Amino acid sequence: MVFGGTVYIITNFNNTTLYTGVTSDLQIRMYEHINHKHRRSFSKRYKLYKLVYFKSFSSIEEAIHEEKRIKAGSRAKKEALINKMNPLWEDLYQREVKYW
């Protein structure tokens, strides 16, 4: 069985901190971030809950490769990715993903 993957970027209310992650189920992973499933996580510490970017791939390996590429880039490059997909930095989880 082959599973796809999704790379995502989340931020806080003021868009000051960015976190890039990868998952095989974006709905579940966002639920975990929003509800602080992992009590000592980076996303809980910095109150990251707003999904501002995501891109899906046909395999988890492709998604992991893209996550590493994004993480290796500067904040400016991450902002450019976000601005291209989501120029208003809206919460895409509330707008799109939550209702898949």
C-alpha positions in Angstrom: 0.0 0.0 0.0 1.3 3.5 -0.9 0.6 6.5 1.2 0.9 10.1 0.2 2.2 12.9 2.2 1.7 16.6 2.8 4.2 19.3 3.7 2.8 22.2 5.7 3.8 25.4 7.4 2.0 26.7 10.5 2.4 29.9 12.4 1.0 31.9 15.4 -1.5 34.7 15.6 1.1 37.4 14.7 2.8 35.3 12.0 6.2 35.7 13.8 7.2 32.0 14.1 7.1 29.4 11.4 7.1 25.6 11.7 7.5 23.3 8.7 6.3 19.8 9.1 5.3 16.7 7.1 2.4 14.3 7.7 0.4 11.5 6.0 -2.9 13.0 7.3 -3.1 16.8 7.5 -6.5 16.9 9.2 -5.3 14.7 12.1 -2.0 16.5 12.4 -3.6 19.9 12.5 -6.1 18.7 15.1 -3.0 17.6 17.2 -1.3 21.0 16.8 -4.5 22.9 17.7 -5.3 20.7 20.7 -1.7 20.4 22.0 -1.5 16.7 21.8 2.2 16.8 22.3 2.6 18.8 25.5 6.3 19.7 25.1 6.2 20.4 21.3 7.6 23.4 19.5 4.1 24.2 18.2 2.6 24.3 21.7 5.5 26.4 23.1 5.1 29.1 20.4 1.3 28.8 20.1 1.4 27.7 16.4 -2.0 26.7 15.1 -2.6 28.6 11.9 -2.0 26.6 8.7 -0.7 29.0 6.1 0.8 26.7 3.5 0.5 23.0 2.4 1.4 20.9 -0.6 0.5 17.3 -1.1 2.5 14.6 -2.8 1.7 11.1 -4.0 4.3 9.5 -1.7 5.5 10.3 1.9 9.1 10.1 0.6 8.5 13.0 -1.8 6.9 15.0 1.0 9.8 14.4 3.3 12.2 15.5 0.6 10.3 18.7 0.1 10.1 19.3 3.9 13.9 19.1 4.1 14.3 21.5 1.2 11.9 24.0 2.8 13.5 23.7 6.2 17.0 24.3 4.7 15.8 27.6 3.1 15.6 31.0 4.7 12.6 32.6 6.3 12.3 34.8 3.2 11.9 31.7 1.0 9.3 30.3 3.3 7.4 33.6 3.2 7.6 33.5 -0.6 6.0 30.0 -0.7 3.2 31.2 1.7 2.6 34.4 -0.2 2.3 32.6 -3.5 -0.4 30.2 -2.2 -1.9 32.3 0.6 -1.1 36.1 0.3 -3.4 37.1 3.1 -1.9 34.4 5.5 -5.4 33.1 6.2 -5.9 29.9 8.3 -6.2 27.3 5.5 -7.2 24.6 8.0 -10.4 26.5 9.0 -11.0 27.6 5.3 -10.2 24.3 3.5 -8.7 21.3 5.2 -11.0 20.9 8.1 -13.9 20.1 5.8 -12.2 17.6 3.5 
